[in-house]
Amino acid sequence: MTFESDPATGAPRPALLVRRGLWARLSRPVFYELATLALEALPPGESTLEVWSAGHRFPLGAIDDSAV
């Protein structure tokens, strides 16, 4: 999974690698569903949200504590 910024709005645009070189963008509802399933990970120095599937970790991004 990767995130790009929308050049017009700066909003994140999540995408998944489907197969060799083919990326699929996630719709906003799908991304929000993933966010509800995410777990907080605490690597040294930062907190991130991540989703696990079939033993693989997919980071969703850093948690911005200043927004709380």
mmCIF file as Biopython writes it, N, C-alpha, C and O atoms, coordinates in Angstrom:
data_model
#
loop_
_atom_site.group_PDB
_atom_site.id
_atom_site.type_symbol
_atom_site.label_atom_id
_atom_site.label_alt_id
_atom_site.label_comp_id
_atom_site.label_asym_id
_atom_site.label_entity_id
_atom_site.label_seq_id
_atom_site.pdbx_PDB_ins_code
_atom_site.Cartn_x
_atom_site.Cartn_y
_atom_site.Cartn_z
_atom_site.occupancy
_atom_site.B_iso_or_equiv
_atom_site.auth_seq_id
_atom_site.auth_asym_id
_atom_site.pdbx_PDB_model_num
ATOM 1   N N  . MET A ? 1  ? 0.848   -1.159  0.000   1.0 0.0 1  A 1 
ATOM 2   C CA . MET A ? 1  ? 0.000   0.000   0.000   1.0 0.0 1  A 1 
ATOM 3   C C  . MET A ? 1  ? 0.899   1.230   0.000   1.0 0.0 1  A 1 
ATOM 4   O O  . MET A ? 1  ? 1.945   1.266   0.648   1.0 0.0 1  A 1 
ATOM 5   N N  . THR A ? 2  ? 0.458   2.226   -0.743  1.0 0.0 2  A 1 
ATOM 6   C CA . THR A ? 2  ? 1.195   3.468   -0.790  1.0 0.0 2  A 1 
ATOM 7   C C  . THR A ? 2  ? 0.215   4.629   -0.765  1.0 0.0 2  A 1 
ATOM 8   O O  . THR A ? 2  ? -0.972  4.457   -1.045  1.0 0.0 2  A 1 
ATOM 9   N N  . PHE A ? 3  ? 0.708   5.796   -0.434  1.0 0.0 3  A 1 
ATOM 10  C CA . PHE A ? 3  ? -0.112  6.995   -0.403  1.0 0.0 3  A 1 
ATOM 11  C C  . PHE A ? 3  ? 0.552   8.078   -1.223  1.0 0.0 3  A 1 
ATOM 12  O O  . PHE A ? 3  ? 1.741   8.354   -1.067  1.0 0.0 3  A 1 
ATOM 13  N N  . GLU A ? 4  ? -0.221  8.686   -2.094  1.0 0.0 4  A 1 
ATOM 14  C CA . GLU A ? 4  ? 0.219   9.853   -2.831  1.0 0.0 4  A 1 
ATOM 15  C C  . GLU A ? 4  ? -0.657  11.011  -2.375  1.0 0.0 4  A 1 
ATOM 16  O O  . GLU A ? 4  ? -1.732  10.798  -1.815  1.0 0.0 4  A 1 
ATOM 17  N N  . SER A ? 5  ? -0.200  12.227  -2.612  1.0 0.0 5  A 1 
ATOM 18  C CA . SER A ? 5  ? -1.018  13.390  -2.300  1.0 0.0 5  A 1 
ATOM 19  C C  . SER A ? 5  ? -1.698  13.889  -3.558  1.0 0.0 5  A 1 
ATOM 20  O O  . SER A ? 5  ? -1.085  13.982  -4.622  1.0 0.0 5  A 1 
ATOM 21  N N  . ASP A ? 6  ? -2.966  14.205  -3.421  1.0 0.0 6  A 1 
ATOM 22  C CA . ASP A ? 6  ? -3.703  14.806  -4.533  1.0 0.0 6  A 1 
ATOM 23  C C  . ASP A ? 6  ? -3.118  16.189  -4.781  1.0 0.0 6  A 1 
ATOM 24  O O  . ASP A ? 6  ? -3.100  17.013  -3.867  1.0 0.0 6  A 1 
ATOM 25  N N  . PRO A ? 7  ? -2.637  16.470  -6.000  1.0 0.0 7  A 1 
ATOM 26  C CA . PRO A ? 7  ? -2.002  17.767  -6.264  1.0 0.0 7  A 1 
ATOM 27  C C  . PRO A ? 7  ? -2.948  18.948  -6.034  1.0 0.0 7  A 1 
ATOM 28  O O  . PRO A ? 7  ? -2.493  20.033  -5.673  1.0 0.0 7  A 1 
ATOM 29  N N  . ALA A ? 8  ? -4.239  18.757  -6.235  1.0 0.0 8  A 1 
ATOM 30  C CA . ALA A ? 8  ? -5.184  19.868  -6.097  1.0 0.0 8  A 1 
ATOM 31  C C  . ALA A ? 8  ? -5.542  20.149  -4.644  1.0 0.0 8  A 1 
ATOM 32  O O  . ALA A ? 8  ? -5.632  21.307  -4.235  1.0 0.0 8  A 1 
ATOM 33  N N  . THR A ? 9  ? -5.747  19.086  -3.861  1.0 0.0 9  A 1 
ATOM 34  C CA . THR A ? 9  ? -6.239  19.264  -2.491  1.0 0.0 9  A 1 
ATOM 35  C C  . THR A ? 9  ? -5.226  18.908  -1.412  1.0 0.0 9  A 1 
ATOM 36  O O  . THR A ? 9  ? -5.365  19.338  -0.267  1.0 0.0 9  A 1 
ATOM 37  N N  . GLY A ? 10 ? -4.213  18.131  -1.764  1.0 0.0 10 A 1 
ATOM 38  C CA . GLY A ? 10 ? -3.252  17.664  -0.775  1.0 0.0 10 A 1 
ATOM 39  C C  . GLY A ? 10 ? -3.745  16.469  0.016   1.0 0.0 10 A 1 
ATOM 40  O O  . GLY A ? 10 ? -3.028  15.968  0.882   1.0 0.0 10 A 1 
ATOM 41  N N  . ALA A ? 11 ? -4.960  15.998  -0.262  1.0 0.0 11 A 1 
ATOM 42  C CA . ALA A ? 11 ? -5.522  14.846  0.451   1.0 0.0 11 A 1 
ATOM 43  C C  . ALA A ? 11 ? -4.788  13.568  0.055   1.0 0.0 11 A 1 
ATOM 44  O O  . ALA A ? 11 ? -4.355  13.434  -1.090  1.0 0.0 11 A 1 
ATOM 45  N N  . PRO A ? 12 ? -4.644  12.633  0.987   1.0 0.0 12 A 1 
ATOM 46  C CA . PRO A ? 12 ? -3.965  11.380  0.643   1.0 0.0 12 A 1 
ATOM 47  C C  . PRO A ? 12 ? -4.801  10.536  -0.317  1.0 0.0 12 A 1 
ATOM 48  O O  . PRO A ? 12 ? -6.026  10.476  -0.213  1.0 0.0 12 A 1 
ATOM 49  N N  . ARG A ? 13 ? -4.106  9.884   -1.256  1.0 0.0 13 A 1 
ATOM 50  C CA . ARG A ? 13 ? -4.763  8.970   -2.201  1.0 0.0 13 A 1 
ATOM 51  C C  . ARG A ? 13 ? -4.122  7.597   -2.046  1.0 0.0 13 A 1 
ATOM 52  O O  . ARG A ? 13 ? -3.053  7.351   -2.603  1.0 0.0 13 A 1 
ATOM 53  N N  . PRO A ? 14 ? -4.767  6.689   -1.289  1.0 0.0 14 A 1 
ATOM 54  C CA . PRO A ? 14 ? -4.188  5.364   -1.071  1.0 0.0 14 A 1 
ATOM 55  C C  . PRO A ? 14 ? -4.319  4.479   -2.312  1.0 0.0 14 A 1 
ATOM 56  O O  . PRO A ? 14 ? -5.296  4.563   -3.056  1.0 0.0 14 A 1 
ATOM 57  N N  . ALA A ? 15 ? -3.308  3.630   -2.512  1.0 0.0 15 A 1 
ATOM 58  C CA . ALA A ? 15 ? -3.322  2.681   -3.632  1.0 0.0 15 A 1 
ATOM 59  C C  . ALA A ? 15 ? -2.669  1.380   -3.182  1.0 0.0 15 A 1 
ATOM 60  O O  . ALA A ? 15 ? -1.789  1.375   -2.322  1.0 0.0 15 A 1 
ATOM 61  N N  . LEU A ? 16 ? -3.115  0.275   -3.780  1.0 0.0 16 A 1 
ATOM 62  C CA . LEU A ? 16 ? -2.579  -1.055  -3.492  1.0 0.0 16 A 1 
ATOM 63  C C  . LEU A ? 16 ? -1.945  -1.625  -4.743  1.0 0.0 16 A 1 
ATOM 64  O O  . LEU A ? 16 ? -2.453  -1.439  -5.848  1.0 0.0 16 A 1 
ATOM 65  N N  . LEU A ? 17 ? -0.828  -2.322  -4.564  1.0 0.0 17 A 1 
ATOM 66  C CA . LEU A ? 17 ? -0.213  -3.042  -5.669  1.0 0.0 17 A 1 
ATOM 67  C C  . LEU A ? 17 ? -1.004  -4.327  -5.876  1.0 0.0 17 A 1 
ATOM 68  O O  . LEU A ? 17 ? -1.031  -5.193  -5.002  1.0 0.0 17 A 1 
ATOM 69  N N  . VAL A ? 18 ? -1.650  -4.450  -7.038  1.0 0.0 18 A 1 
ATOM 70  C CA . VAL A ? 18 ? -2.482  -5.614  -7.327  1.0 0.0 18 A 1 
ATOM 71  C C  . VAL A ? 18 ? -1.629  -6.751  -7.869  1.0 0.0 18 A 1 
ATOM 72  O O  . VAL A ? 18 ? -1.733  -7.888  -7.409  1.0 0.0 18 A 1 
ATOM 73  N N  . ARG A ? 19 ? -0.799  -6.445  -8.833  1.0 0.0 19 A 1 
ATOM 74  C CA . ARG A ? 19 ? 0.176   -7.395  -9.361  1.0 0.0 19 A 1 
ATOM 75  C C  . ARG A ? 19 ? 1.252   -6.596  -10.057 1.0 0.0 19 A 1 
ATOM 76  O O  . ARG A ? 19 ? 1.215   -5.366  -10.036 1.0 0.0 19 A 1 
ATOM 77  N N  . ARG A ? 20 ? 2.196   -7.254  -10.664 1.0 0.0 20 A 1 
ATOM 78  C CA . ARG A ? 20 ? 3.374   -6.602  -11.229 1.0 0.0 20 A 1 
ATOM 79  C C  . ARG A ? 20 ? 3.058   -5.278  -11.935 1.0 0.0 20 A 1 
ATOM 80  O O  . ARG A ? 20 ? 2.544   -5.267  -13.054 1.0 0.0 20 A 1 
ATOM 81  N N  . GLY A ? 21 ? 3.369   -4.175  -11.271 1.0 0.0 21 A 1 
ATOM 82  C CA . GLY A ? 21 ? 3.235   -2.864  -11.873 1.0 0.0 21 A 1 
ATOM 83  C C  . GLY A ? 21 ? 1.822   -2.317  -11.994 1.0 0.0 21 A 1 
ATOM 84  O O  . GLY A ? 21 ? 1.640   -1.219  -12.519 1.0 0.0 21 A 1 
ATOM 85  N N  . LEU A ? 22 ? 0.817   -3.046  -11.526 1.0 0.0 22 A 1 
ATOM 86  C CA . LEU A ? 22 ? -0.567  -2.588  -11.624 1.0 0.0 22 A 1 
ATOM 87  C C  . LEU A ? 22 ? -1.039  -2.126  -10.245 1.0 0.0 22 A 1 
ATOM 88  O O  . LEU A ? 22 ? -1.121  -2.917  -9.305  1.0 0.0 22 A 1 
ATOM 89  N N  . TRP A ? 23 ? -1.345  -0.834  -10.142 1.0 0.0 23 A 1 
ATOM 90  C CA . TRP A ? 23 ? -1.791  -0.248  -8.891  1.0 0.0 23 A 1 
ATOM 91  C C  . TRP A ? 23 ? -3.283  0.052   -8.976  1.0 0.0 23 A 1 
ATOM 92  O O  . TRP A ? 23 ? -3.773  0.459   -10.029 1.0 0.0 23 A 1 
ATOM 93  N N  . ALA A ? 24 ? -4.001  -0.145  -7.886  1.0 0.0 24 A 1 
ATOM 94  C CA . ALA A ? 24 ? -5.426  0.163   -7.803  1.0 0.0 24 A 1 
ATOM 95  C C  . ALA A ? 24 ? -5.645  1.169   -6.685  1.0 0.0 24 A 1 
ATOM 96  O O  . ALA A ? 24 ? -5.203  0.959   -5.555  1.0 0.0 24 A 1 
ATOM 97  N N  . ARG A ? 25 ? -6.325  2.259   -7.002  1.0 0.0 25 A 1 
ATOM 98  C CA . ARG A ? 25 ? -6.635  3.254   -5.978  1.0 0.0 25 A 1 
ATOM 99  C C  . ARG A ? 25 ? -7.828  2.781   -5.161  1.0 0.0 25 A 1 
ATOM 100 O O  . ARG A ? 25 ? -8.772  2.202   -5.698  1.0 0.0 25 A 1 
ATOM 101 N N  . LEU A ? 26 ? -7.777  3.033   -3.860  1.0 0.0 26 A 1 
ATOM 102 C CA . LEU A ? 26 ? -8.871  2.679   -2.967  1.0 0.0 26 A 1 
ATOM 103 C C  . LEU A ? 26 ? -9.870  3.822   -2.901  1.0 0.0 26 A 1 
ATOM 104 O O  . LEU A ? 26 ? -9.490  4.993   -2.867  1.0 0.0 26 A 1 
ATOM 105 N N  . SER A ? 27 ? -11.137 3.477   -2.882  1.0 0.0 27 A 1 
ATOM 106 C CA . SER A ? 27 ? -12.155 4.505   -2.700  1.0 0.0 27 A 1 
ATOM 107 C C  . SER A ? 27 ? -12.130 4.955   -1.233  1.0 0.0 27 A 1 
ATOM 108 O O  . SER A ? 27 ? -11.630 4.242   -0.363  1.0 0.0 27 A 1 
ATOM 109 N N  . ARG A ? 28 ? -12.666 6.120   -0.983  1.0 0.0 28 A 1 
ATOM 110 C CA . ARG A ? 28 ? -12.672 6.663   0.381   1.0 0.0 28 A 1 
ATOM 111 C C  . ARG A ? 28 ? -13.382 5.728   1.361   1.0 0.0 28 A 1 
ATOM 112 O O  . ARG A ? 28 ? -12.847 5.496   2.445   1.0 0.0 28 A 1 
ATOM 113 N N  . PRO A ? 29 ? -14.576 5.172   1.034   1.0 0.0 29 A 1 
ATOM 114 C CA . PRO A ? 29 ? -15.227 4.261   1.990   1.0 0.0 29 A 1 
ATOM 115 C C  . PRO A ? 29 ? -14.379 3.033   2.318   1.0 0.0 29 A 1 
ATOM 116 O O  . PRO A ? 29 ? -14.365 2.588   3.466   1.0 0.0 29 A 1 
ATOM 117 N N  . VAL A ? 30 ? -13.676 2.481   1.338   1.0 0.0 30 A 1 
ATOM 118 C CA . VAL A ? 30 ? -12.818 1.314   1.583   1.0 0.0 30 A 1 
ATOM 119 C C  . VAL A ? 30 ? -11.670 1.702   2.496   1.0 0.0 30 A 1 
ATOM 120 O O  . VAL A ? 30 ? -11.334 0.958   3.417   1.0 0.0 30 A 1 
ATOM 121 N N  . PHE A ? 31 ? -11.063 2.861   2.255   1.0 0.0 31 A 1 
ATOM 122 C CA . PHE A ? 31 ? -9.967  3.310   3.108   1.0 0.0 31 A 1 
ATOM 123 C C  . PHE A ? 31 ? -10.455 3.533   4.536   1.0 0.0 31 A 1 
ATOM 124 O O  . PHE A ? 31 ? -9.766  3.160   5.485   1.0 0.0 31 A 1 
ATOM 125 N N  . TYR A ? 32 ? -11.636 4.137   4.704   1.0 0.0 32 A 1 
ATOM 126 C CA . TYR A ? 32 ? -12.166 4.357   6.046   1.0 0.0 32 A 1 
ATOM 127 C C  . TYR A ? 32 ? -12.460 3.029   6.749   1.0 0.0 32 A 1 
ATOM 128 O O  . TYR A ? 32 ? -12.270 2.916   7.960   1.0 0.0 32 A 1 
ATOM 129 N N  . GLU A ? 33 ? -12.916 2.038   6.009   1.0 0.0 33 A 1 
ATOM 130 C CA . GLU A ? 33 ? -13.134 0.722   6.603   1.0 0.0 33 A 1 
ATOM 131 C C  . GLU A ? 33 ? -11.816 0.116   7.088   1.0 0.0 33 A 1 
ATOM 132 O O  . GLU A ? 33 ? -11.753 -0.459  8.174   1.0 0.0 33 A 1 
ATOM 133 N N  . LEU A ? 34 ? -10.765 0.248   6.274   1.0 0.0 34 A 1 
ATOM 134 C CA . LEU A ? 34 ? -9.443  -0.220  6.705   1.0 0.0 34 A 1 
ATOM 135 C C  . LEU A ? 34 ? -8.996  0.509   7.966   1.0 0.0 34 A 1 
ATOM 136 O O  . LEU A ? 34 ? -8.433  -0.100  8.876   1.0 0.0 34 A 1 
ATOM 137 N N  . ALA A ? 35 ? -9.246  1.802   8.015   1.0 0.0 35 A 1 
ATOM 138 C CA . ALA A ? 35 ? -8.838  2.587   9.182   1.0 0.0 35 A 1 
ATOM 139 C C  . ALA A ? 35 ? -9.543  2.106   10.447  1.0 0.0 35 A 1 
ATOM 140 O O  . ALA A ? 35 ? -8.952  2.139   11.527  1.0 0.0 35 A 1 
ATOM 141 N N  . THR A ? 36 ? -10.797 1.659   10.334  1.0 0.0 36 A 1 
ATOM 142 C CA . THR A ? 36 ? -11.496 1.158   11.525  1.0 0.0 36 A 1 
ATOM 143 C C  . THR A ? 36 ? -10.922 -0.180  11.986  1.0 0.0 36 A 1 
ATOM 144 O O  . THR A ? 36 ? -11.050 -0.536  13.157  1.0 0.0 36 A 1 
ATOM 145 N N  . LEU A ? 37 ? -10.292 -0.922  11.079  1.0 0.0 37 A 1 
ATOM 146 C CA . LEU A ? 37 ? -9.690  -2.215  11.421  1.0 0.0 37 A 1 
ATOM 147 C C  . LEU A ? 37 ? -8.235  -2.089  11.863  1.0 0.0 37 A 1 
ATOM 148 O O  . LEU A ? 37 ? -7.639  -3.061  12.328  1.0 0.0 37 A 1 
ATOM 149 N N  . ALA A ? 38 ? -7.673  -0.912  11.721  1.0 0.0 38 A 1 
ATOM 150 C CA . ALA A ? 38 ? -6.245  -0.712  11.970  1.0 0.0 38 A 1 
ATOM 151 C C  . ALA A ? 38 ? -5.910  -0.833  13.453  1.0 0.0 38 A 1 
ATOM 152 O O  . ALA A ? 38 ? -6.726  -0.550  14.330  1.0 0.0 38 A 1 
ATOM 153 N N  . LEU A ? 39 ? -4.688  -1.259  13.692  1.0 0.0 39 A 1 
ATOM 154 C CA . LEU A ? 39 ? -4.133  -1.354  15.037  1.0 0.0 39 A 1 
ATOM 155 C C  . LEU A ? 39 ? -3.013  -0.341  15.170  1.0 0.0 39 A 1 
ATOM 156 O O  . LEU A ? 39 ? -2.341  -0.014  14.191  1.0 0.0 39 A 1 
ATOM 157 N N  . GLU A ? 40 ? -2.814  0.157   16.384  1.0 0.0 40 A 1 
ATOM 158 C CA . GLU A ? 40 ? -1.724  1.096   16.622  1.0 0.0 40 A 1 
ATOM 159 C C  . GLU A ? 40 ? -0.436  0.324   16.890  1.0 0.0 40 A 1 
ATOM 160 O O  . GLU A ? 40 ? -0.400  -0.576  17.729  1.0 0.0 40 A 1 
ATOM 161 N N  . ALA A ? 41 ? 0.612   0.686   16.169  1.0 0.0 41 A 1 
ATOM 162 C CA . ALA A ? 41 ? 1.935   0.101   16.386  1.0 0.0 41 A 1 
ATOM 163 C C  . ALA A ? 41 ? 2.820   1.180   16.993  1.0 0.0 41 A 1 
ATOM 164 O O  . ALA A ? 41 ? 2.668   2.364   16.695  1.0 0.0 41 A 1 
ATOM 165 N N  . LEU A ? 42 ? 3.722   0.769   17.826  1.0 0.0 42 A 1 
ATOM 166 C CA . LEU A ? 42 ? 4.575   1.732   18.512  1.0 0.0 42 A 1 
ATOM 167 C C  . LEU A ? 42 ? 6.050   1.480   18.215  1.0 0.0 42 A 1 
ATOM 168 O O  . LEU A ? 42 ? 6.788   1.064   19.108  1.0 0.0 42 A 1 
ATOM 169 N N  . PRO A ? 43 ? 6.497   1.721   16.984  1.0 0.0 43 A 1 
ATOM 170 C CA . PRO A ? 43 ? 7.923   1.601   16.728  1.0 0.0 43 A 1 
ATOM 171 C C  . PRO A ? 43 ? 8.650   2.734   17.445  1.0 0.0 43 A 1 
ATOM 172 O O  . PRO A ? 43 ? 8.026   3.743   17.772  1.0 0.0 43 A 1 
ATOM 173 N N  . PRO A ? 44 ? 9.936   2.597   17.697  1.0 0.0 44 A 1 
ATOM 174 C CA . PRO A ? 44 ? 10.663  3.639   18.408  1.0 0.0 44 A 1 
ATOM 175 C C  . PRO A ? 44 ? 10.526  5.009   17.737  1.0 0.0 44 A 1 
ATOM 176 O O  . PRO A ? 44 ? 10.862  5.176   16.564  1.0 0.0 44 A 1 
ATOM 177 N N  . GLY A ? 45 ? 10.027  5.983   18.502  1.0 0.0 45 A 1 
ATOM 178 C CA . GLY A ? 45 ? 9.988   7.349   18.016  1.0 0.0 45 A 1 
ATOM 179 C C  . GLY A ? 45 ? 8.709   7.790   17.329  1.0 0.0 45 A 1 
ATOM 180 O O  . GLY A ? 45 ? 8.531   8.988   17.113  1.0 0.0 45 A 1 
ATOM 181 N N  . GLU A ? 46 ? 7.808   6.878   16.973  1.0 0.0 46 A 1 
ATOM 182 C CA . GLU A ? 46 ? 6.569   7.289   16.326  1.0 0.0 46 A 1 
ATOM 183 C C  . GLU A ? 46 ? 5.476   6.249   16.503  1.0 0.0 46 A 1 
ATOM 184 O O  . GLU A ? 46 ? 5.755   5.070   16.719  1.0 0.0 46 A 1 
ATOM 185 N N  . SER A ? 47 ? 4.241   6.691   16.411  1.0 0.0 47 A 1 
ATOM 186 C CA . SER A ? 47 ? 3.086   5.793   16.443  1.0 0.0 47 A 1 
ATOM 187 C C  . SER A ? 47 ? 2.493   5.737   15.043  1.0 0.0 47 A 1 
ATOM 188 O O  . SER A ? 47 ? 2.344   6.765   14.382  1.0 0.0 47 A 1 
ATOM 189 N N  . THR A ? 48 ? 2.159   4.539   14.598  1.0 0.0 48 A 1 
ATOM 190 C CA . THR A ? 48 ? 1.561   4.376   13.275  1.0 0.0 48 A 1 
ATOM 191 C C  . THR A ? 48 ? 0.342   3.475   13.369  1.0 0.0 48 A 1 
ATOM 192 O O  . THR A ? 48 ? 0.193   2.705   14.318  1.0 0.0 48 A 1 
ATOM 193 N N  . LEU A ? 49 ? -0.525  3.579   12.375  1.0 0.0 49 A 1 
ATOM 194 C CA . LEU A ? 49 ? -1.641  2.654   12.233  1.0 0.0 49 A 1 
ATOM 195 C C  . LEU A ? 49 ? -1.262  1.628   11.185  1.0 0.0 49 A 1 
ATOM 196 O O  . LEU A ? 49 ? -0.646  1.957   10.171  1.0 0.0 49 A 1 
ATOM 197 N N  . GLU A ? 50 ? -1.637  0.377   11.437  1.0 0.0 50 A 1 
ATOM 198 C CA . GLU A ? 50 ? -1.322  -0.680  10.489  1.0 0.0 50 A 1 
ATOM 199 C C  . GLU A ? 50 ? -2.423  -1.721  10.465  1.0 0.0 50 A 1 
ATOM 200 O O  . GLU A ? 50 ? -3.148  -1.915  11.440  1.0 0.0 50 A 1 
ATOM 201 N N  . VAL A ? 51 ? -2.527  -2.384  9.326   1.0 0.0 51 A 1 
ATOM 202 C CA . VAL A ? 51 ? -3.477  -3.474  9.128   1.0 0.0 51 A 1 
ATOM 203 C C  . VAL A ? 51 ? -2.656  -4.715  8.808   1.0 0.0 51 A 1 
ATOM 204 O O  . VAL A ? 51 ? -1.668  -4.647  8.077   1.0 0.0 51 A 1 
ATOM 205 N N  . TRP A ? 52 ? -3.075  -5.849  9.359   1.0 0.0 52 A 1 
ATOM 206 C CA . TRP A ? 52 ? -2.393  -7.113  9.100   1.0 0.0 52 A 1 
ATOM 207 C C  . TRP A ? 52 ? -3.301  -8.033  8.305   1.0 0.0 52 A 1 
ATOM 208 O O  . TRP A ? 52 ? -4.501  -8.109  8.566   1.0 0.0 52 A 1 
ATOM 209 N N  . SER A ? 53 ? -2.724  -8.735  7.332   1.0 0.0 53 A 1 
ATOM 210 C CA . SER A ? 53 ? -3.473  -9.711  6.555   1.0 0.0 53 A 1 
ATOM 211 C C  . SER A ? 53 ? -2.537  -10.820 6.126   1.0 0.0 53 A 1 
ATOM 212 O O  . SER A ? 53 ? -1.476  -10.561 5.558   1.0 0.0 53 A 1 
ATOM 213 N N  . ALA A ? 54 ? -2.928  -12.062 6.395   1.0 0.0 54 A 1 
ATOM 214 C CA . ALA A ? 54 ? -2.142  -13.243 6.021   1.0 0.0 54 A 1 
ATOM 215 C C  . ALA A ? 54 ? -0.688  -13.117 6.472   1.0 0.0 54 A 1 
ATOM 216 O O  . ALA A ? 54 ? 0.230   -13.512 5.753   1.0 0.0 54 A 1 
ATOM 217 N N  . GLY A ? 55 ? -0.489  -12.562 7.668   1.0 0.0 55 A 1 
ATOM 218 C CA . GLY A ? 55 ? 0.851   -12.439 8.220   1.0 0.0 55 A 1 
ATOM 219 C C  . GLY A ? 55 ? 1.670   -11.285 7.666   1.0 0.0 55 A 1 
ATOM 220 O O  . GLY A ? 55 ? 2.849   -11.154 7.997   1.0 0.0 55 A 1 
ATOM 221 N N  . HIS A ? 56 ? 1.068   -10.445 6.826   1.0 0.0 56 A 1 
ATOM 222 C CA . HIS A ? 56 ? 1.779   -9.305  6.254   1.0 0.0 56 A 1 
ATOM 223 C C  . HIS A ? 56 ? 1.261   -8.012  6.875   1.0 0.0 56 A 1 
ATOM 224 O O  . HIS A ? 56 ? 0.062   -7.847  7.099   1.0 0.0 56 A 1 
ATOM 225 N N  . ARG A ? 57 ? 2.192   -7.102  7.148   1.0 0.0 57 A 1 
ATOM 226 C CA . ARG A ? 57 ? 1.867   -5.812  7.761   1.0 0.0 57 A 1 
ATOM 227 C C  . ARG A ? 57 ? 1.723   -4.756  6.671   1.0 0.0 57 A 1 
ATOM 228 O O  . ARG A ? 57 ? 2.560   -4.660  5.774   1.0 0.0 57 A 1 
ATOM 229 N N  . PHE A ? 58 ? 0.647   -3.959  6.758   1.0 0.0 58 A 1 
ATOM 230 C CA . PHE A ? 58 ? 0.409   -2.873  5.815   1.0 0.0 58 A 1 
ATOM 231 C C  . PHE A ? 58 ? 0.252   -1.577  6.601   1.0 0.0 58 A 1 
ATOM 232 O O  . PHE A ? 58 ? -0.806  -1.340  7.183   1.0 0.0 58 A 1 
ATOM 233 N N  . PRO A ? 59 ? 1.285   -0.733  6.631   1.0 0.0 59 A 1 
ATOM 234 C CA . PRO A ? 59 ? 1.172   0.522   7.380   1.0 0.0 59 A 1 
ATOM 235 C C  . PRO A ? 59 ? 0.234   1.495   6.668   1.0 0.0 59 A 1 
ATOM 236 O O  . PRO A ? 59 ? 0.296   1.654   5.448   1.0 0.0 59 A 1 
ATOM 237 N N  . LEU A ? 60 ? -0.639  2.146   7.450   1.0 0.0 60 A 1 
ATOM 238 C CA . LEU A ? 60 ? -1.557  3.135   6.908   1.0 0.0 60 A 1 
ATOM 239 C C  . LEU A ? 60 ? -1.026  4.557   7.066   1.0 0.0 60 A 1 
ATOM 240 O O  . LEU A ? 60 ? -1.462  5.466   6.359   1.0 0.0 60 A 1 
ATOM 241 N N  . GLY A ? 61 ? -0.099  4.748   7.977   1.0 0.0 61 A 1 
ATOM 242 C CA . GLY A ? 61 ? 0.482   6.075   8.149   1.0 0.0 61 A 1 
ATOM 243 C C  . GLY A ? 61 ? 0.665   6.421   9.621   1.0 0.0 61 A 1 
ATOM 244 O O  . GLY A ? 61 ? 0.214   5.709   10.518  1.0 0.0 61 A 1 
ATOM 245 N N  . ALA A ? 62 ? 1.337   7.531   9.828   1.0 0.0 62 A 1 
ATOM 246 C CA . ALA A ? 62 ? 1.636   7.997   11.179  1.0 0.0 62 A 1 
ATOM 247 C C  . ALA A ? 62 ? 0.399   8.600   11.828  1.0 0.0 62 A 1 
ATOM 248 O O  . ALA A ? 62 ? -0.472  9.145   11.149  1.0 0.0 62 A 1 
ATOM 249 N N  . ILE A ? 63 ? 0.334   8.497   13.133  1.0 0.0 63 A 1 
ATOM 250 C CA . ILE A ? 63 ? -0.748  9.106   13.906  1.0 0.0 63 A 1 
ATOM 251 C C  . ILE A ? 63 ? -0.309  10.510  14.271  1.0 0.0 63 A 1 
ATOM 252 O O  . ILE A ? 63 ? 0.765   10.712  14.837  1.0 0.0 63 A 1 
ATOM 253 N N  . ASP A ? 64 ? -1.151  11.478  13.940  1.0 0.0 64 A 1 
ATOM 254 C CA . ASP A ? 64 ? -0.865  12.878  14.242  1.0 0.0 64 A 1 
ATOM 255 C C  . ASP A ? 64 ? -1.515  13.213  15.587  1.0 0.0 64 A 1 
ATOM 256 O O  . ASP A ? 64 ? -2.710  13.501  15.657  1.0 0.0 64 A 1 
ATOM 257 N N  . ASP A ? 65 ? -0.705  13.168  16.656  1.0 0.0 65 A 1 
ATOM 258 C CA . ASP A ? 65 ? -1.238  13.418  17.998  1.0 0.0 65 A 1 
ATOM 259 C C  . ASP A ? 65 ? -1.700  14.856  18.188  1.0 0.0 65 A 1 
ATOM 260 O O  . ASP A ? 65 ? -2.508  15.125  19.077  1.0 0.0 65 A 1 
ATOM 261 N N  . SER A ? 66 ? -1.212  15.779  17.383  1.0 0.0 66 A 1 
ATOM 262 C CA . SER A ? 66 ? -1.605  17.179  17.542  1.0 0.0 66 A 1 
ATOM 263 C C  . SER A ? 66 ? -3.037  17.414  17.087  1.0 0.0 66 A 1 
ATOM 264 O O  . SER A ? 66 ? -3.631  18.429  17.449  1.0 0.0 66 A 1 
ATOM 265 N N  . ALA A ? 67 ? -3.615  16.497  16.295  1.0 0.0 67 A 1 
ATOM 266 C CA . ALA A ? 67 ? -4.975  16.668  15.787  1.0 0.0 67 A 1 
ATOM 267 C C  . ALA A ? 67 ? -6.025  16.239  16.809  1.0 0.0 67 A 1 
ATOM 268 O O  . ALA A ? 67 ? -7.216  16.486  16.615  1.0 0.0 67 A 1 
ATOM 269 N N  . VAL A ? 68 ? -5.596  15.602  17.891  1.0 0.0 68 A 1 
ATOM 270 C CA . VAL A ? 68 ? -6.537  15.075  18.886  1.0 0.0 68 A 1 
ATOM 271 C C  . VAL A ? 68 ? -6.897  16.139  19.879  1.0 0.0 68 A 1 
ATOM 272 O O  . VAL A ? 68 ? -7.679  15.888  20.796  1.0 0.0 68 A 1 
#
